[in-house]
């Protein structure tokens, strides 16, 4: 499955809940999405709080999906091609060194 398909499905879901409406109780502003992204990432971290592996793979998958959904939405609202951004960042990282 490609990123564009996921992005389209995400927008359809958000629109179906009315969250893009100005009077939404869950306004999808960039600030709110960034906060939600970090909160969901923290929920991923909870799975590793007491060990090096997640005890429930299905629950971890759900949290990772939440992170991806917020990331896709935030990138889309800023007209960022996330796939291209990843490739650009990998190009930059290939030229970096993490040696001390």
Secondary structure, 3 states (H helix, E strand, C coil): CCHHHHHHHHHHHHHHCCCCCCCCCCCCCHHHHHHHHHHHHHHHHHCCCCCCCCCCHHHHHHHHHHHHHHHHHHHHHCCCCHHHHHHHHHHHHHCCCCCC
